[in-house]
């Protein structure tokens, strides 16, 4: 008998793609796809079960199908319209994860759990270290939003691992995932015709291509490759770092530097209008940025992303309508402004991209 894999959150495109991908694994016998709504995309030969992970009935689904591998992808920062907005999203992230792990604890057949988390657990603050690794504590725990959700999600994962030491638990902390099918606060921001930025700040950013996200999920959901280790917590990000000003150039988006208090006020208006998610968490990211070390991803998981951070953004740009200005024109405009405001007339955010290779 092959493995029985249960995947949560399959109404979203990324999880749906993973369901179709994991079915091709030779050691997978069945895939159980779970969500509260039926997905509009195809799930291949997977068995779809309409269920709410916030309810104890998810334990019945695990037991009836003899699930041995759980891939928890229903942890998200952007609500999908049928699910009732931010309140329902938070309940799914936190209460749903708690119920899912409670159910997994009672089902003896469960042997492997993979959780999609985020580098948002580190927060974004002025006193942060230049680079976070998996053991670096944040200067201050996130006080709200998706970052607080993933902190709680990871807490439940650690508690479950202690109670069920026989189960391999893997937590993947993804940097911003971008791609043609990904709906996230960062993709919504980059889709704006003009990018509001915080005056005086040029944050460093990292990205993961959705194809690489699928590859690392597939790897951790299966048996470890010889010489690698699947259980534990891992930062997942493409090589390299981009400044926000460089992102704007590559996307062909003009930027509008705004004083931080004004951006907070304007962000709340945009959020209320449903234009994009300008949460306090997103504004902190656009102010201070965040960079993570990926040595454990390479050395323990044996995983190397195919796309660098710059490659990810270029692929994202090709999948979207062109910006208002050609990238070279945006670059020249940014250079002129930067040369005027930088101390001593030195240029910032030029075409020489800062690199980080884990």
N, C-alpha and C positions, 0 to 999 in steps of 0.2 A: 504494500500500500504506500502511495506517495503522500506527500505532505498536504494538509488542509489549511489554507491560508485565509484568514478573515481580514478584510480591509474596511476601515471606517471612512465616512465622508466621501463616498464615491460619486455623489452628484456634482462634485467639483471636477474640473477638467484634469488637473494633475493627478488626482486619485484615480479617475477613470482611466487615464493612460497607464498608470501603474498596474491596475487590474488587468488590462489587456496584455501588458508586458509580462507579468509574473506567470501568466498562464502558459507561456512558452518555455518555462523552466522544466527540464526533463524530470525532476524529482517532485513536481507539484501535481497532485491528483485532482484537487478541487479548489476553487476560489469562491469564497462567500463574500459578496459585496453588500455593505450595509449603509443605509442612509434613511433619513426621515421622508425624503421625496424621491420619486423615481427619476433617475438621470435622463437628460435628453440625448446624451451620447451613448454609443454602443459599449457594452461590457463584454463582448465576445461570448465565450461559453461559460462565464461566471454565473453563479446562482445569486440573484438579487433578493435580498430580504429587506422589506420596508420595516425598519425598527429604529427606535430612539435610544441612543446610548445613555441618555439621562435617566432611563427607566431600568429597574432591575431585570426586566424581561430580556435584556441583552445576555444575561447568564444562560437563559434557556437556549438562545441561538448558539452560543459557544458549545454547550453540552450536547445538543441534538446533532450537531454536525461534526462533533469530535475534533474541534479546531486545535491545532498544535502551534500555529504561528499567527500572531496578531500584529497587524501593521496599522498603527493608529495615526491616520492622516487628518482626522477631523479636529485639528487645532489650527485656527485661522485668525487673521487680523482684520479681515474684511467680510461683512455679512453678505450672503447671497439673498436676493430679494424674497424668496418664499419663506425664509426662516424667521422673519419677524424682527429684524434689526439687531442693534448692538446688544440689547439685553439678552435676547435668545442666543446670540453668538457667545457671549460670556458664559452663559449657563452651559452651553455645549462644550466649550473649552474646559471649564473647571468642573462643574457637576458631572458632565458626561465622562470626563477622564476618571473622576473618582469612582463612578459607578462601573465603568469598564474594568478598572483594576480590581475593584471588589469582586466582580464576576470572574475575572481571570484567576483570582486567588482560590476560588472554590472549584475550579474545573481542572482536574488532574491532567488532562490531555495537553494543556497549554505548556509549551516548552520554550518558546521564543516570543519576545515582544519587542517591537521597534516603534519608537515614538518620534514624530516630527516636532521638533522644537525650533527655537530661534536664537540667534545671537543677541536678540533683544534682552535676554536675561542679564546681560552685563550693563544695560542702561547706556546713557550718553550724558556725560558731565564734563565740566571744565577740568576737573582734577583727575580724570581717568588716566591710566597708563597708556603709553603709545600703542601697545599691542596687548590684547587679552589672550591668555591661554585658558584651557579648560579648568584650571584650578584657581584662576584669578577671581577673587570676590569683587563684586561691584562696590564702589564707594558708598552708594546708597541704594537700597532696594527700590525697584520701581513702585511708585505709589498708585498706579492705575493703568488702564488700557491693556493692550495685548501683552506688553512686557510683563505686567503683573500676572496675567493669566498663565504665561509660560513658566514663570517662577513657581506657581502653584502646581502646574502640570508636572514639572520635574520633581517637585516634592512628593507627589503621589507616586511617581515612577520609582524614586528611591525607597519609599516606604514599602512598595510592592516587592522590590528586589530583596529587601531584608526579610520580608515574610515568606517569600518563595525563593530561597537561594538556589533551588534546582532549575529556575527559569533564567535564561539568558536575556537580559534587558539592555537594549541599546537606545541611547538618546542622541539624536542628530540635531545639532544646533546650526541651522542654515543661516547664512548671510542672506541678503535680499535676493529672492528667487525671481528671475525675469525670464520671459519667453512669450511666444505668440499666444499661449492659452492661459497665462497666469494673471489672476486678478488680485492685486495687492495694493496697499497704500503707496508703495514706491512706484509701481507701474502707473497708478492713477496720477501721481505727481508728474512723472515724466511725460505723460500724455497731454498735459496742459500746453496750450500754445505759447504761453510765456511763463517762465519759472520764477516764482517769488523766492528770494534768498534772503538770508539774514545779513544785514549790512555789517561788513568787517569780518565775516567768517567765510571760510572756504573748506568745508569738512571733507575728510577722507572717507571713501566708501568702497565696499566690496560687494561683488555680485556672484550668483550661482546661476548657470543656465539650467532651465527645467530638464533638459536631457541628462545633464550630470546629476541632478537631484534624483531622477528616476534610476540612474545607474547605481548610485550609492544606496538607495532604498532596496533595490534588488539584491545587492551584495550583502547588506546586513540582514535581510530577511531570510537568506539562505545559510547553509553551513559555511563556516569560515574557510577561506582559501588556506592551503597549507602555509604555515609560517605567519599567519595573521591572527588577529584577535577581534571578535565582533562585539563583545559586551563592553559597555562603558559609555562615556559621554564624549562626543567628538564635534569639534568645529568643522563646518563644511563651507568652503569658500574657494572661488577661483583665484589663481595666482594674480598678484599685482594689486595695486590700489589706484583709484582715480579720485581726483579732486572734483567737487561738484561743478566747478567752472569748466573742467575738461569734459564732464558729462554733457553739459549744456552745448558745448561746441560740437561734439559728436552727434548729438540729436538735432542740431540746427535750431535750438530753442534760445531765444533771447532771454536774459535774466533781468529781474527788477530787484535790486537790493532794497530792503525795507528794514527800518528799525525794528528790533525784536518786539517791543510792546505792540507796535502797529501790526506786525505779522501775527502775533497771538490773537489780536482782535479780529483781523481780517480772516484768519484761519477758522475761527469759530463761525463766521458768516458763511464761508465756503463749505464747511462741514454741515451746517444747518441746511444749506441749499442742496446738499448731496453732490456737489461738484467733485470733491475729492476728500480724502481723510486727512485733514489738517489737525490731528489731535495734538495735545501737548507732547506726547511721545515722539510724534513725527517732527515737530518743530525742534525738539532737542536733538534729534538725529541730524537735521539740516543745519544745526548750529555747531555741534561738536563732532559729529561723525562717529565712526567706530571701526576698528581694524582688529582682526583676530588672527592668531597663529594657527597654522594647519599642520604642524609637524605630526601630531598623533594620527590625523587622517591618513597621512602617507605611510607612516612607520608601522602603525598597529592595524589599521584597516587595509593597508596596501592599496589605497584608492588615490588616483591622480585625475583630477577633472580634465576633460578635454578642452574646455573653454577657459581662457584667462578672464579676469574681470573686464578688461577692455574688449575682448571678443564677445562677452555676454552683452555688453551695451551696444556694440555694433550690430549684433544679430537682432537685438530688440528694436533698434532704430530701423532696420530693414523691414521689420514686420509691421511697422506703424506708418501712418501718413507722414510725409516729410515736414520738417519744421518750417517756420515762417521765413527763416533766413538760411542761406547755404552755410554749412559748417565753417568754411574758411572765413566767411564774412563775420560770423559770430565770434570766431577766434580773434580776429583783428580788433573787433570792438571791445572784447573782454581785455585784451592786452593793453589797449589805450586807457581804459578806465583803471586797470590794475596798476599801470605805471604811474598814474597820478596819485592814487591813494596809498600806495605802498611807501613805507618809511625810506627816505633817501632816494626815492624814485626807482627802487629796484622792482623788477617785474615778478609777479606771482602768478601761479596757475598757468605757466607756459606749456608748450607742447612736450616738454620732457617730463614724462609721467613717473611719479614715484613708484618704486617697485617693492613688492613684499612677496617672498617666496616661502612663507611658513617658517 
